[in-house]
Amino acid sequence: MRLKGLTYSQSNTHQALWVGVGSFSSFAISLVSAAILSRYFSKAEYGTYKQIIYVYDTLLIIFAAGFPRVFNYFLPRFSLAQGKEIVFKITNVLFLAGLCFSVFLFVFSGAIADILRNPELSRGLKLFSPVPLLMLPTLGIEGIFSTYKKSVYIAIYNTLTRALMLVFIVVPVMVFSGGYITAIYGWIGVSVIILIIAYFFKGIPFKGVRQEKSGLGFKEILAYSIPLLSATIAGTIYRAANQFYISRYFGAEVFAEFSNGFIEIPFVQMITGATATVLMPVFSKIIHEKTDISQITDLWRSALRKSAIIIYPLVIYFLFYAEELVTIVYSGAYAASSRYFSVAMILNFFNIIVFAPLLLSLGKVKFYARLHYGLAIATWVVGYLVILVFNTPISVAISFVVIAIGGILISLGYSAKKLGVTFFSLFPVGKLAIIGMHSFIALFLVNLLVGKVLSGFNNILLITTAGIGYLAILLVSGRWFKIDYIEIIRPLFKVNQ
């Protein structure tokens, strides 16, 4: 792909890095938005706003019906001209799904508010209801550009659209001292602009290409997407449990603390999400062409190792400074959120395993669905029992993490069986332990020095100094542990004249 006269490397690592850059920019801008709104809204109002986003995100997965993930599976199997027809055919379906979503949100806003025991939520959801109609057709950008190895456009699109959301949603709140209703009006306005931008971006890979009929019918699309939708619904039910229980039994203010804290480190989602986005089309093509399946396992192991080299140092750093980081971002009023943050980060040691592209490319969609339904049932049942026994929000968070880790290990064991390899060949505990141990030792030494010198000083100064020292020690001492951190980002800067 040419950009400003340069031909960039087409390696999977390079493509994943660009997807990661786009995810990072999205996260950074979203973090700024959350930090500002946390300060301008009261806890009750911010909790209501976060509940609206929670409802939207939960139902979005259901109404999208797995269609955005169809791009990754089918596009590698068709020509560029045929791909053009597929992209806009599915985009039109997403538009109709968005319409249904908007109508549902408006009609059932009162019922949803009753379930979550927040009467104000009904008003907010009614006002927010046009957003799905405008936003669903924008889905699928990642799958399209990753398939055609133009993932730099994913970074551009995500950065541009997130920046626009910041301007339209947050700035009016700051300027007019508005409440969450002002933010919703901003959502609607920016959604119109993003819709136009998305249609333009979806046409970029096909510029100058005459559309051809692919012969891909909705029957074939649905045959793939419906089982995936079933798994997605199960996953949505599974992930919604802890948010539902805390919202219903502990109130909007506690939910605000929980939603600001119980998040996996965004960098982890960026890296694993980028890896999955890039590998899925590659796996799909290998399976379709019936080439050597060992290519899949080799790519998977390489992705796991590279992900761990980046993620484990980040997880350990955030665990050390969880309270300081949360306080800096959300203010001292949300210091309690650091407890949920620390619990959620434990999961990050395990979810570097990107098993979804592997299972889906092997056609194990039914197992994928059954696994998520099992997790959903376990999460809802255990969550309720935990509330009856302990009646604390932190216990709900802990139970979710334990179940999630169990699900990852089950999927890994199943994948190993189907591939005819051992469990530990897919999950090299020894190598991962070395990476984790190196990170812990490096940060322990930094904290020992910096913590004493800067104890009681400004939190920003503390974590910045610690971060710089930590990075320096990791890079210098990495070779002693046979870990090359530089190799991970080097491909991003390789260009051929």
C-alpha positions in Angstrom: 0.0 0.0 0.0 1.3 3.4 -0.9 1.0 6.4 1.3 2.8 9.7 0.6 5.2 8.0 -1.8 6.3 5.1 0.6 5.5 1.4 0.3 4.9 0.1 3.8 5.5 -3.4 4.9 2.6 -5.8 4.6 3.6 -8.1 7.5 0.9 -9.2 10.0 2.9 -7.5 12.8 2.9 -4.2 10.9 -0.8 -4.4 10.2 -1.6 -5.3 13.8 0.5 -2.4 15.0 -1.5 0.1 12.9 -4.8 -1.4 14.2 -3.3 -1.0 17.7 -2.4 2.7 16.9 -6.0 3.3 16.0 -7.3 1.6 19.1 -4.8 3.6 21.2 -6.0 6.9 19.8 -9.6 5.9 20.4 -8.8 4.9 24.0 -6.8 8.1 24.7 -9.6 10.3 23.4 -12.3 8.3 25.2 -10.2 8.5 28.4 -10.1 12.3 28.2 -13.8 12.4 27.6 -14.5 10.2 30.6 -12.1 12.2 32.8 -13.8 15.5 31.9 -17.4 14.3 32.2 -16.6 12.7 35.6 -15.7 16.1 36.8 -18.6 18.0 35.3 -21.4 15.6 36.2 -22.6 14.6 39.6 -22.1 10.9 40.4 -25.8 10.2 40.0 -25.9 12.0 36.6 -22.6 10.4 35.4 -24.0 7.0 36.5 -27.1 7.6 34.4 -25.0 8.6 31.4 -22.9 5.4 31.8 -26.0 3.3 32.1 -27.2 4.7 28.7 -23.8 3.7 27.2 -24.1 0.3 28.9 -27.6 -0.3 27.5 -26.4 0.8 24.0 -23.2 -1.3 24.0 -25.2 -4.4 25.2 -27.9 -4.2 22.7 -25.6 -3.1 19.9 -24.0 -6.5 19.8 -27.4 -8.2 19.5 -28.7 -5.9 16.8 -25.5 -6.0 14.8 -26.2 -9.7 14.5 -22.6 -10.6 13.8 -22.6 -8.9 10.4 -19.5 -6.7 11.0 -17.4 -9.9 11.6 -18.6 -11.4 8.3 -16.2 -9.1 6.5 -13.2 -10.8 8.0 -14.5 -14.2 7.0 -15.8 -13.7 3.4 -13.8 -10.9 1.9 -10.5 -12.9 1.7 -12.4 -15.5 -0.4 -13.6 -13.1 -3.1 -12.0 -10.7 -5.6 -11.8 -7.0 -4.9 -14.6 -6.2 -7.4 -16.8 -8.8 -5.7 -15.8 -7.6 -2.3 -17.2 -4.2 -3.2 -20.7 -5.6 -3.6 -20.4 -7.6 -0.4 -19.3 -4.6 1.7 -22.2 -2.4 0.6 -24.7 -5.2 0.7 -23.9 -5.9 4.4 -23.8 -2.1 5.1 -27.4 -1.8 3.9 -28.4 -4.6 6.2 -26.7 -2.9 9.1 -28.7 0.3 8.3 -32.0 -1.7 8.6 -30.7 -3.3 11.9 -30.0 0.2 13.2 -33.5 1.3 12.4 -34.9 -1.6 14.4 -32.5 -0.9 17.2 -33.6 2.8 17.4 -37.3 1.9 17.5 -36.7 -0.8 20.2 -34.7 1.7 22.3 -37.5 4.3 22.1 -40.4 2.0 22.8 -38.8 0.0 25.6 -36.9 2.8 27.3 -39.4 2.8 30.2 -39.1 -0.9 30.8 -35.3 -0.8 30.7 -35.4 2.1 33.2 -37.6 0.0 35.5 -35.3 -3.0 35.3 -32.2 -0.9 36.2 -34.3 1.1 38.8 -33.4 4.5 37.5 -36.5 6.5 36.3 -34.3 9.2 34.7 -32.9 6.5 32.4 -36.2 6.4 30.4 -35.9 10.0 29.4 -32.2 9.6 28.4 -32.8 6.5 26.3 -35.6 8.1 24.4 -33.4 11.1 23.5 -30.5 8.8 22.6 -32.6 6.4 20.4 -31.7 8.0 17.0 -28.0 7.1 17.6 -28.2 3.4 16.7 -29.8 4.2 13.3 -26.8 6.4 12.5 -24.0 4.3 14.0 -24.7 0.7 13.0 -24.0 1.3 9.2 -20.5 2.5 10.3 -19.5 -0.9 11.7 -17.1 -3.1 9.9 -14.3 -0.7 9.0 -11.7 -2.8 10.8 -12.6 -6.0 9.0 -12.5 -4.4 5.6 -9.2 -2.6 5.9 -7.5 -5.5 7.7 -8.5 -7.9 4.9 -7.0 -5.7 2.2 -3.9 -4.9 4.4 -4.6 -1.2 4.6 -4.9 -1.0 8.4 -3.3 2.4 8.5 -6.8 3.7 7.5 -8.2 2.1 10.6 -5.9 4.3 12.7 -6.9 7.4 10.7 -10.6 6.6 10.9 -10.6 5.8 14.6 -8.6 8.9 15.5 -10.7 11.2 13.4 -14.1 9.9 14.6 -13.1 9.8 18.3 -11.8 13.3 18.1 -15.1 14.5 16.6 -17.0 12.7 19.4 -14.8 14.5 21.9 -15.6 17.9 20.3 -19.3 17.3 19.9 -20.0 15.5 23.2 -17.6 17.0 25.8 -17.0 20.5 24.6 -20.6 21.6 24.8 -20.8 20.2 28.3 -17.8 22.3 29.3 -18.8 25.5 27.5 -22.5 25.5 28.5 -22.1 23.6 31.9 -24.6 21.2 30.5 -25.7 17.9 31.9 -25.9 14.5 30.3 -28.8 15.6 28.1 -26.3 18.0 26.4 -23.9 15.2 25.9 -26.7 13.1 24.2 -27.5 15.9 21.8 -23.8 16.0 20.9 -23.9 12.2 20.3 -26.7 12.6 17.8 -25.0 15.4 15.9 -21.6 13.7 15.7 -23.3 10.4 14.6 -24.6 12.1 11.4 -21.0 13.2 10.5 -19.5 9.9 11.4 -22.0 8.1 9.1 -20.9 10.2 6.2 -17.2 9.6 6.9 -17.8 5.9 7.3 -19.4 5.6 3.9 -16.5 7.4 2.4 -13.9 5.2 4.1 -15.7 2.0 3.1 -15.2 3.0 -0.5 -11.5 3.6 -0.3 -10.3 0.0 -1.0 -12.6 -0.1 -4.1 -11.7 3.2 -5.6 -11.6 2.8 -9.4 -12.9 -0.8 -9.1 -16.0 -1.7 -11.0 -18.4 -3.7 -8.9 -19.1 -7.3 -9.8 -21.7 -9.7 -8.4 -20.2 -12.0 -5.9 -22.8 -14.7 -5.9 -22.7 -14.6 -2.1 -26.3 -14.7 -1.0 -27.9 -13.8 2.3 -28.5 -17.5 3.0 -24.8 -18.2 3.0 -24.1 -15.1 5.0 -26.7 -16.0 7.6 -25.5 -19.6 7.8 -22.2 -18.1 9.1 -23.5 -15.1 11.1 -26.5 -16.7 12.9 -24.4 -19.2 14.9 -21.9 -16.3 15.5 -24.9 -14.1 16.6 -25.9 -16.8 19.1 -22.4 -16.8 20.5 -22.4 -13.0 20.6 -25.7 -12.9 22.4 -24.4 -15.3 25.0 -21.3 -13.3 25.4 -23.4 -10.1 25.8 -25.5 -11.8 28.5 -22.3 -13.1 30.2 -20.6 -9.6 30.2 -23.8 -7.8 31.3 -24.3 -9.7 34.5 -22.0 -7.9 36.8 -23.0 -4.5 35.5 -26.7 -5.4 35.9 -26.3 -6.6 39.5 -24.3 -3.6 40.6 -26.6 -1.2 38.9 -29.7 -2.8 40.3 -28.6 -3.6 43.9 -26.1 -0.9 44.7 -27.3 2.2 42.9 -26.2 4.7 40.3 -23.3 6.1 42.4 -21.7 2.8 43.0 -22.3 1.9 39.4 -20.4 5.0 38.4 -17.4 3.9 40.6 -17.6 0.4 39.2 -17.8 1.4 35.5 -14.8 3.7 35.9 -12.8 1.0 37.5 -13.8 -2.4 36.3 -12.1 -2.2 33.0 -9.4 -4.3 31.5 -6.3 -2.3 30.7 -7.3 -0.6 27.4 -3.9 -1.4 26.0 -4.6 -5.1 26.4 -7.8 -4.8 24.4 -6.0 -2.8 21.8 -3.3 -5.4 21.3 -5.5 -8.5 21.4 -8.2 -6.8 19.4 -5.6 -5.7 16.7 -4.2 -9.3 16.7 -7.6 -10.9 16.2 -8.6 -8.3 13.5 -5.4 -9.1 11.5 -5.3 -12.9 12.0 -8.9 -13.7 11.2 -8.7 -13.0 7.5 -5.3 -14.8 7.3 -6.7 -17.9 9.1 -9.8 -17.8 6.9 -7.8 -17.8 3.7 -5.5 -20.6 4.9 -8.6 -22.8 5.7 -10.3 -21.9 2.5 -7.3 -22.7 0.3 -6.6 -25.9 2.4 -2.9 -25.1 2.9 -0.8 -26.3 5.7 -2.8 -25.9 9.0 0.5 -25.7 10.9 0.8 -22.2 9.6 -2.2 -21.3 11.8 -0.6 -22.6 15.0 2.7 -21.0 14.2 1.1 -17.6 13.7 -1.0 -18.1 16.8 2.0 -18.9 19.0 4.0 -16.0 17.6 1.1 -13.6 18.3 0.8 -14.9 21.9 4.5 -14.4 22.6 4.5 -10.9 21.1 1.3 -9.9 22.9 2.8 -11.1 26.3 6.0 -9.1 25.8 3.9 -5.9 25.5 1.0 -6.7 27.8 2.6 -8.3 30.9 4.8 -5.3 31.7 1.8 -3.0 31.3 -0.4 -5.1 33.6 2.3 -5.2 36.4 2.8 -1.4 36.1 -0.9 -0.7 36.4 -1.2 -3.1 39.3 1.5 -1.2 41.2 0.0 2.2 40.6 -3.7 1.5 40.3 -4.9 4.0 42.9 -2.6 6.8 41.6 -3.7 6.3 38.0 -7.4 6.1 38.8 -7.2 9.3 41.0 -5.4 11.2 38.2 -7.9 10.3 35.6 -11.2 10.5 37.5 -10.3 12.7 40.5 -10.1 11.7 44.2 -13.9 11.2 44.2 -13.4 8.0 42.3 -10.5 6.6 44.4 -12.7 3.6 45.2 -12.7 2.7 41.5 -9.1 1.5 41.9 -10.3 -1.6 43.8 -12.3 -2.7 40.8 -9.4 -1.8 38.5 -7.0 -4.0 40.4 -9.4 -7.0 40.2 -10.1 -6.6 36.5 -6.4 -6.5 35.7 -5.9 -10.0 37.0 -7.8 -11.2 33.9 -5.3 -9.5 31.7 -2.7 -12.2 32.5 -4.9 -14.7 30.7 -6.9 -12.9 28.0 -3.8 -12.4 25.9 -5.0 -15.7 24.4 -6.8 -14.8 21.2 -8.8 -17.9 20.7 -11.8 -16.5 18.8 -10.1 -16.2 15.3 -8.7 -19.7 15.8 -12.0 -21.4 16.7 -14.0 -19.5 14.1 -11.6 -20.2 11.2 -11.7 -23.9 12.1 -15.5 -23.8 11.9 -16.0 -24.4 15.6 -18.8 -21.8 15.9 -21.1 -24.1 17.8 -18.5 -24.8 20.5 -17.8 -21.0 20.6 -21.5 -20.4 21.3 -21.9 -23.2 23.8 -18.9 -21.9 25.7 -20.3 -18.4 26.0 -23.7 -19.7 27.1 -22.0 -21.7 29.8 -20.1 -18.7 30.9 -23.3 -16.6 30.9 -25.2 -19.1 33.1 -22.3 -19.4 35.5 -21.9 -15.6 35.7 -25.5 -14.9 36.4 -26.0 -17.7 38.9 -22.8 -17.2 40.8 -23.2 -13.4 40.8 -26.6 -13.7 42.4 -25.3 -16.2 45.0 -22.4 -13.8 45.8 -24.8 -11.0 46.4 -26.8 -13.1 48.8 -23.8 -14.3 50.7 -21.4 -11.3 50.6 -23.6 -8.4 49.4 -20.7 -6.3 48.2 -20.0 -5.0 44.7 -16.3 -6.1 44.8 -17.3 -9.7 45.3 -19.4 -9.6 42.1 -16.3 -8.3 40.3 -14.1 -11.1 41.7 -16.5 -13.8 40.7 -16.7 -12.5 37.2 -12.9 -12.6 36.8 -12.7 -16.2 38.2 -15.3 -17.4 35.7 -13.7 -15.6 32.8 -10.3 -17.2 33.5 -12.0 -20.6 33.6 -13.6 -20.0 30.2 -10.3 -19.0 28.6 -8.6 -22.2 29.9 -11.5 -24.4 28.7 -11.3 -22.8 25.2 -7.5 -23.3 25.1 -7.8 -27.0 26.1 -10.5 -27.5 23.4 -8.3 -25.8 20.7 -5.3 -27.9 21.7 -7.3 -31.1 21.3 -8.7 -30.2 17.9 -5.2 -29.2 16.7 -3.6 -32.3 18.1 -1.2 -30.5 20.3 -0.7 -30.3 24.1 -2.3 -27.7 26.2 1.0 -26.2 27.3 2.3 -26.0 23.8 -0.5 -23.4 23.2 0.0 -21.8 26.6 3.7 -21.8 27.3 3.6 -21.1 31.0 7.3 -21.1 31.5 8.0 -18.4 28.8 5.1 -16.3 30.0 6.3 -16.6 33.6 9.8 -15.3 32.6 8.3 -12.3 31.0 6.2 -11.6 34.0 9.0 -12.1 36.4 11.3 -9.8 34.5 8.6 -7.1 34.6 8.0 -7.5 38.3 11.7 -7.4 39.2 12.2 -4.2 37.1 9.2 -2.4 38.6 10.0 -3.6 42.1 13.5 -2.0 41.8 12.0 1.2 40.4 9.3 1.5 43.0 11.9 0.8 45.7 13.8 3.9 44.6 11.2 6.2 43.3 8.6 5.3 45.9 10.9 6.4 48.7 12.1 9.6 47.0 8.8 10.8 45.7 6.5 9.5 48.4 3.9 12.1 49.1 4.7 14.1 46.0 2.3 14.7 43.1 0.9 11.5 41.7 1.6 12.5 38.1 5.3 13.1 38.9 5.4 9.7 40.7 4.0 7.5 38.0 5.8 9.4 35.2 9.2 9.1 36.8 8.4 5.4 37.7 7.3 4.7 34.1 10.4 6.2 32.6 12.7 4.3 34.9 10.7 1.1 34.4 10.9 1.3 30.6 14.7 2.0 30.8 15.3 -1.0 33.0 13.1 -3.3 30.8 14.9 -2.3 27.6 18.4 -2.6 29.1 17.9 -5.9 31.0 15.7 -7.6 28.5 18.5 -9.3 26.7 19.5 -11.1 30.0 16.0 -12.7 30.0 16.1 -13.2 26.2 13.3 -10.7 25.6 13.6 -8.3 22.7 11.1 -5.5 23.3 12.3 -3.4 20.4 11.4 -6.2 17.8 7.7 -5.7 18.5 7.5 -2.1 17.3 10.4 -2.2 14.7 8.2 -3.3 11.8 6.1 -0.1 12.1 9.0 2.0 11.0 10.2 -0.2 8.2 9.6 1.3 4.8 10.8 0.5 1.3 11.6 3.2 -1.1 
